[in-house]
Amino acid sequence: MKLSKLVAAISMTFALSVQANTLPVEEAVLTSPPLVPPPITRDHAAKVVVKMETVEKVMEIADGVEYMFWTFGGSVPGQFLRVREGDEVEFHLSNHPDSKMPHNIDLHAVTGPGGGAAASFTAPGHTSVFNFKALNPGLYVYHCATAPVGMHIANGMYGLILVEPKEGLPPVDREYYVMQGDFYTKGAYGEQGLQPFDMDKAIKEQPDYVVFNGAVGALNGDKALTANVGETVRLYVGNGGPNLVSSFHVIGEIFDKVSVEGGNLMNENVQTTLVPAGGAAMAEFKLDVPGNFILVDHSIFRAFNKGALGMMAVDGDEDKIVYSGKVADNVYLPEGSAVQVMPNGHPKVTAKNKEERMMYGKRVYEANCQACHQGGGEGIPGAFPPVAGSDFLNEDPTRAVDIVLHGLKGPIKVNGQAFDSIMPAMRLSDEDVANVLTYVLNSWDNQGGEISPDEVAKRREAGKPIVMEGSAH
């Protein structure tokens, strides 16, 4: 190397070292989902030291179903990292000594080979350190990129890093971290016990679980997101994949603003936003009315059958102009003053004994009940109560007949869990009601028994809608 080039290189190195040394140093605040670190208030760049650990640990992916997750910081998704445009980041990645696998990190916010993956390859019991400058503002995914990359991601190794623009983000009242992922287990959805990863399903892109924040029910019940009427909310939404694109939607809300794919492009008045695997979006909205607002992947069977369903519980005063709730429930007779019945020429098949009643009842359940209460009667946490081993059902089967015939409104508790939604009256024959309730009562650890069509007919005449104490309807 010529002397002039050598001098120039030494001078550049010295200049960069002096610049780095002049920056104030701070340790990054890392938060586990659904929490987000506080907004950055400084008006200058800093050297931000990040210390993150990879941990392999068994956690529940659903009630009674365990999975060996590989994690950043012990959670799925991994810890949320927040820096400012222009910050110089010193990243320490430690791999817990109990880990069985080496791990690394590819941050999509990094400008450099592999997003830091090669520089951060870390064996169990070791720590790797590398540096990068946050050049581009936006919301970015990070994930493990150790081979086989898909397996590391599918086991939960992903998270979000926010690079705030120099001028900061517009203030909001609440910020939350929600990240979707698809999981592939040897057992089918809900199959109990410790479930291993299934590579064949992953390659075929046939997940058993599609969930927010690492588990079915991670954002339901007492873990639901919370807010108040009048507040503004910003959701940092990521999609770890590894395979599926998310159609992210909040039922009952419209996103006032969406930062498309986490970048500078801003869309307004958005109903559903696409979040690609390995991508992110920021969604903002103001809450005008109280109630439970349901977060879903609007590829809707994923929500109701694979777990991609969460909840935001909003408290505050009602605004009947914005949303009235039901104000009437009238009979609708499109064909005139009487219900028209057209005979089909086929005799109605009736059950001759309890076994046949259960057989026919299973068909009725699969056609009318399974979407909400699920194939094994387990329900959907925070949304639809279980009918498996249900203390509410077994306490009063006659009440169950009234609910199917006439509907239920208001809050109930089932097996210690609270539910507050409406069960509509079902348009089923007396025979079908008897069959389906007999099937449910004799399935999934319920107490047994038999409901007859004659009992149903009596309750059709004498019964009425069940309105629980505390109903708002």
C-alpha positions in Angstrom: 0.0 0.0 0.0 1.3 3.5 -0.9 2.2 5.7 2.0 -0.5 8.2 1.1 -3.2 5.6 1.2 -2.0 4.2 4.4 -2.0 7.6 6.0 -5.5 8.3 4.7 -6.8 5.0 6.1 -5.3 5.6 9.5 -6.7 9.1 9.5 -10.2 7.8 8.6 -10.0 5.2 11.3 -8.9 7.8 13.9 -11.7 10.2 12.8 -14.4 7.5 13.1 -13.0 6.5 16.5 -13.1 10.1 17.7 -16.6 10.5 16.4 -17.8 7.3 18.2 -16.1 8.4 21.4 -17.9 11.7 21.3 -21.4 10.1 21.3 -23.1 9.7 24.6 -23.5 6.0 25.6 -26.7 4.5 26.8 -28.0 0.9 27.3 -31.0 -0.1 25.3 -34.3 -0.7 27.0 -35.7 -4.0 25.8 -39.3 -5.1 26.4 -41.1 -8.4 26.0 -44.4 -8.4 24.1 -46.9 -6.8 24.1 -45.0 -3.9 25.7 -42.9 -1.3 23.9 -40.0 0.8 25.2 -40.8 4.4 25.8 -40.4 6.9 22.9 -37.0 8.4 22.4 -36.9 12.0 23.6 -33.3 13.0 22.8 -32.6 15.2 19.8 -29.1 13.7 19.0 -27.5 10.4 18.1 -26.1 8.1 20.7 -24.1 5.0 21.0 -26.7 2.4 22.1 -25.5 -0.8 23.7 -27.8 -3.7 23.2 -27.5 -6.9 25.3 -29.7 -9.8 24.1 -29.7 -13.5 25.0 -30.9 -16.5 23.0 -32.7 -19.0 25.2 -34.2 -22.4 24.3 -37.1 -23.1 26.6 -40.4 -25.1 26.8 -43.5 -23.0 26.9 -47.2 -23.5 26.2 -48.4 -22.8 22.7 -52.0 -23.7 23.7 -53.7 -25.0 26.8 -52.1 -28.4 27.6 -49.8 -28.2 24.5 -46.1 -27.5 25.0 -43.4 -26.6 22.5 -39.6 -26.2 22.7 -39.3 -22.6 21.6 -36.0 -21.0 20.6 -36.2 -17.4 21.6 -34.5 -14.0 21.8 -34.8 -12.9 25.4 -37.0 -15.7 26.5 -40.2 -14.6 24.7 -41.9 -15.1 21.4 -41.6 -12.8 19.6 -38.3 -11.6 21.0 -37.7 -8.4 22.9 -38.6 -5.1 21.2 -35.7 -2.8 20.4 -36.1 0.9 19.9 -33.3 3.2 18.6 -33.1 6.5 16.7 -32.0 7.2 13.2 -28.3 8.0 13.2 -27.6 6.0 16.4 -24.5 3.8 16.5 -25.5 0.4 17.9 -23.1 -2.0 19.8 -24.9 -5.3 19.8 -24.0 -8.1 22.3 -25.6 -11.4 21.4 -25.2 -14.1 24.1 -26.2 -17.7 23.7 -27.3 -19.3 27.0 -25.0 -22.2 28.1 -27.9 -24.6 28.2 -28.7 -24.1 24.5 -28.3 -27.1 22.2 -27.9 -25.0 19.0 -25.7 -22.1 17.9 -27.7 -19.0 17.0 -27.2 -15.6 15.4 -29.3 -12.5 14.4 -30.2 -10.9 11.1 -31.6 -7.4 11.7 -33.4 -6.1 8.7 -32.5 -2.6 9.9 -28.7 -3.3 9.4 -27.0 -2.2 6.2 -24.3 -4.9 5.8 -23.8 -8.5 4.8 -26.4 -10.8 6.4 -27.8 -8.0 8.5 -25.2 -8.9 11.1 -25.8 -12.7 10.8 -22.1 -13.7 10.1 -20.7 -11.4 12.7 -23.1 -12.6 15.4 -22.8 -16.4 14.9 -22.7 -17.6 18.6 -22.1 -21.0 20.1 -23.8 -22.0 23.4 -22.1 -20.3 26.3 -20.5 -17.5 24.2 -21.2 -13.9 23.4 -20.6 -12.1 20.1 -20.3 -8.4 19.6 -20.7 -6.3 16.4 -21.6 -2.7 15.5 -23.9 -1.0 13.0 -25.3 2.4 12.3 -29.1 2.9 12.1 -29.2 4.6 8.7 -32.9 4.2 7.7 -35.9 5.0 9.9 -38.7 2.4 9.9 -40.1 -0.7 11.6 -38.0 -3.8 10.9 -38.0 -7.5 11.6 -35.0 -9.4 13.1 -34.7 -13.1 13.1 -32.2 -15.9 13.5 -30.4 -16.8 10.3 -28.5 -20.0 11.4 -29.0 -23.0 9.1 -31.6 -24.4 8.7 -32.9 -20.8 8.8 -36.6 -21.7 8.4 -36.4 -24.1 11.4 -34.9 -21.4 13.6 -37.6 -18.9 12.6 -40.4 -21.5 12.9 -39.3 -22.2 16.4 -40.0 -18.5 17.4 -36.7 -16.7 16.7 -37.9 -13.3 15.5 -38.8 -9.9 16.8 -39.0 -6.2 15.9 -36.6 -3.2 15.9 -37.9 0.3 15.5 -35.6 3.0 14.1 -37.4 6.2 15.0 -36.9 9.1 12.5 -34.7 12.0 13.8 -37.8 14.1 14.3 -39.6 11.4 16.3 -43.0 9.8 15.8 -46.2 11.6 16.4 -47.2 11.0 20.1 -50.0 8.5 20.9 -51.6 7.4 24.2 -50.7 3.8 23.9 -48.3 1.6 21.9 -48.3 -2.2 21.7 -46.2 -4.9 20.1 -48.1 -7.7 18.2 -46.3 -10.2 16.0 -47.7 -13.2 14.1 -46.0 -16.5 13.5 -46.9 -19.9 12.0 -46.0 -23.1 13.9 -45.7 -26.7 12.7 -46.1 -29.5 15.2 -46.1 -33.3 14.8 -49.5 -33.4 16.6 -52.6 -31.8 15.2 -54.0 -28.5 16.6 -54.7 -29.0 20.3 -53.1 -32.4 20.7 -51.8 -32.5 24.2 -48.3 -32.8 25.5 -44.9 -31.7 24.3 -45.0 -31.4 20.5 -41.9 -31.5 18.3 -41.3 -29.5 15.2 -42.5 -31.0 11.9 -40.2 -30.2 9.0 -42.5 -31.8 6.4 -45.5 -29.6 7.4 -43.2 -26.5 7.4 -41.9 -27.2 3.9 -45.5 -27.8 2.7 -46.5 -24.6 4.5 -49.3 -26.3 6.4 -49.2 -24.9 9.9 -51.1 -26.3 12.8 -51.0 -23.0 14.7 -51.1 -19.4 13.5 -50.8 -17.2 16.5 -50.1 -13.7 17.8 -47.2 -13.4 20.3 -46.3 -17.0 20.4 -49.4 -18.8 21.7 -53.1 -19.3 21.4 -54.7 -16.8 23.7 -51.6 -14.7 24.3 -53.7 -11.6 23.9 -57.0 -12.8 25.3 -58.7 -12.7 28.7 -56.6 -11.1 31.4 -53.8 -10.8 28.9 -55.9 -8.6 26.5 -54.5 -5.3 25.4 -56.2 -2.4 27.2 -57.2 1.2 26.3 -59.8 3.8 27.0 -62.3 5.7 24.9 -60.8 8.8 23.4 -57.2 7.4 23.4 -55.0 6.9 20.3 -53.3 3.6 19.9 -50.3 2.6 17.7 -49.8 -1.1 17.0 -46.4 -2.2 15.9 -47.4 -5.3 13.9 -44.8 -7.8 12.7 -44.9 -11.1 10.9 -42.2 -13.6 11.7 -43.6 -16.2 9.3 -41.7 -18.2 8.3 -44.2 -18.8 5.5 -47.6 -17.1 5.7 -48.6 -13.5 4.8 -50.8 -11.9 7.4 -54.0 -10.0 6.6 -54.1 -8.0 9.8 -57.5 -6.6 10.9 -59.1 -5.2 14.1 -62.8 -6.1 14.1 -64.8 -2.9 14.8 -62.0 -0.4 14.0 -60.6 1.4 11.0 -56.9 2.2 11.0 -56.6 6.0 10.7 -53.1 5.6 9.4 -50.9 2.7 8.4 -47.2 2.9 7.8 -47.1 0.5 4.8 -44.6 -2.3 5.4 -43.1 -0.2 8.3 -41.7 2.5 5.9 -42.4 6.1 5.0 -45.5 5.5 2.8 -48.6 6.4 4.8 -52.0 5.0 4.0 -55.2 6.3 5.6 -58.6 4.8 6.5 -57.5 1.2 6.1 -59.6 -1.8 7.0 -57.1 -4.6 6.6 -53.4 -4.4 6.0 -51.1 -7.0 4.5 -48.0 -7.8 6.5 -45.6 -10.1 4.6 -43.5 -12.8 6.2 -40.4 -11.0 7.4 -42.2 -7.6 7.3 -44.0 -5.2 9.5 -46.5 -2.3 9.6 -47.5 0.4 12.1 -51.2 0.9 12.5 -52.8 3.9 14.3 -56.4 4.5 15.3 -58.5 6.4 17.8 -61.0 4.7 20.0 -64.5 6.2 19.9 -66.6 3.6 21.7 -66.0 1.0 24.4 -66.1 -2.8 24.1 -64.0 -5.7 23.1 -62.2 -5.2 19.8 -60.9 -8.5 18.2 -57.5 -8.6 16.5 -57.4 -11.3 13.7 -55.6 -12.5 10.7 -58.5 -12.0 8.3 -57.5 -15.2 6.5 -60.3 -16.1 8.8 -59.9 -19.8 9.5 -56.5 -19.0 11.0 -58.3 -16.8 13.5 -61.0 -19.2 14.6 -59.3 -22.5 14.0 -55.6 -22.0 14.4 -55.3 -19.2 17.0 -54.6 -15.9 15.3 -57.0 -14.0 17.5 -56.4 -11.4 20.2 -58.4 -8.8 22.0 -58.3 -5.1 23.0 -60.6 -4.3 25.9 -61.7 -0.7 25.8 -63.3 1.1 28.7 -65.2 4.4 28.7 -68.5 6.0 28.0 -70.7 4.9 25.2 -71.6 7.1 22.2 -74.9 5.9 20.9 -74.5 8.1 17.8 -71.2 6.4 16.8 -72.5 2.9 17.7 -76.0 2.2 19.1 -75.8 -1.5 19.8 -78.9 -3.6 18.9 -82.0 -1.4 19.2 -84.5 -4.0 17.8 -84.9 -7.7 17.1 -88.0 -8.3 15.0 -89.4 -11.3 13.1 -88.6 -11.1 9.4 -91.0 -13.0 7.0 -89.8 -12.4 3.5 -92.6 -14.5 2.0 -95.5 -12.8 3.6 -97.4 -13.2 6.9 -96.6 -16.9 7.4 -93.5 -18.9 7.3 -93.5 -20.9 4.1 -92.4 -24.6 4.2 -91.7 -26.6 1.0 -91.8 -30.4 1.5 -88.8 -32.1 0.0 -90.4 -35.5 -0.3 -87.9 -37.2 2.1 -89.0 -38.4 5.5 -87.2 -36.9 8.5 -84.7 -39.4 10.0 -85.2 -39.7 13.8 -83.0 -41.3 16.4 -84.2 -44.7 17.7 -81.9 -44.8 20.7 -79.2 -42.8 22.6 -76.4 -44.0 20.4 -78.1 -42.9 17.2 -79.0 -39.6 18.9 -75.3 -39.0 19.6 -74.3 -40.0 16.1 -76.8 -37.6 14.5 -75.9 -34.9 17.1 -72.2 -35.0 16.1 -73.3 -34.1 12.5 -75.4 -31.2 13.8 -72.5 -30.0 16.0 -70.0 -30.1 13.1 -72.3 -28.2 10.9 -73.5 -25.5 13.3 -71.3 -25.3 16.4 -67.7 -26.4 15.6 -66.6 -23.1 14.1 -67.0 -21.3 17.4 -66.6 -24.0 20.0 -64.0 -26.0 18.1 -63.8 -29.7 17.2 -62.8 -30.8 20.6 -65.2 -28.5 22.4 -62.4 -26.4 23.7 -63.8 -23.1 22.5 -61.6 -20.0 21.8 -60.1 -18.2 24.8 -61.7 -14.8 25.4 -64.2 -15.2 22.6 -66.2 -18.5 22.7 -66.6 -20.6 25.9 -65.7 -24.3 26.0 -68.4 -26.9 26.0 -65.8 -29.6 26.9 -65.9 -30.4 30.7 -68.1 -27.3 31.1 -69.3 -26.6 34.6 -71.8 -24.1 33.1 -73.3 -26.7 30.8 -73.4 -29.5 33.3 -74.9 -27.4 36.0 -78.3 -27.1 34.2 -78.9 -29.0 30.9 -82.4 -27.5 30.7 -80.8 -24.0 30.6 -78.7 -25.3 27.7 -81.8 -26.3 25.8 -83.2 -22.7 26.3 -79.9 -21.2 25.1 -79.9 -23.2 21.9 -83.6 -22.5 21.3 -83.8 -18.9 22.4 -80.3 -17.5 22.8 -78.1 -16.1 25.6 -77.0 -12.5 26.4 -74.6 -11.2 29.0 -71.5 -12.3 30.9 -71.0 -15.9 32.0 -68.2 -17.8 33.7 -67.2 -21.2 32.3 -64.6 -23.2 34.2 -63.4 -20.0 36.0 -63.0 -18.0 32.7 -65.1 -15.0 31.9 -66.9 -14.6 28.6 -69.2 -11.8 27.5 -70.8 -12.2 24.0 -74.1 -13.2 22.5 -75.2 -16.7 21.6 -77.9 -16.4 19.0 -80.9 -18.6 18.9 -80.4 -21.6 16.5 -82.9 -22.4 13.9 -82.8 -26.2 14.5 -85.6 -28.7 14.8 -86.6 -30.3 18.1 -84.9 -33.5 16.9 -81.6 -31.7 16.0 -81.5 -29.8 19.3 -82.0 -33.0 21.3 -79.4 -34.8 19.2 -76.7 -32.1 19.5 -77.1 -31.6 23.2 -77.1 -35.3 23.9 -73.9 -35.5 21.9 -72.2 -32.7 23.8 -73.3 -33.9 27.2 -71.8 -37.3 26.5 -68.5 -36.0 25.0 -65.3 -34.4 26.3 -65.6 -35.3 30.1 -69.1 -33.9 30.4 -71.5 -35.6 32.9 -73.7 -37.5 30.3 -77.4 -37.8 30.0 -80.0 -37.6 27.2 -82.2 -34.9 25.9 -85.4 -35.9 24.2 -87.3 -34.1 21.4 -90.3 -33.9 23.7 -88.3 -32.0 26.3 -87.1 -29.6 23.6 -90.7 -29.1 22.4 -91.8 -28.1 25.9 -88.9 -25.7 26.3 -89.7 -24.2 22.9 -93.1 -23.2 24.3 -92.2 -22.4 27.9 -88.6 -21.2 27.6 -87.2 -17.7 26.9 -83.9 -16.0 26.0 -81.4 -16.3 28.9 -80.3 -12.8 29.9 -77.4 -12.9 32.5 -76.9 -10.3 35.1 -74.8 -7.5 33.8 -75.9 -7.8 30.2 -75.7 -4.5 28.2 -78.3 -5.7 25.7 
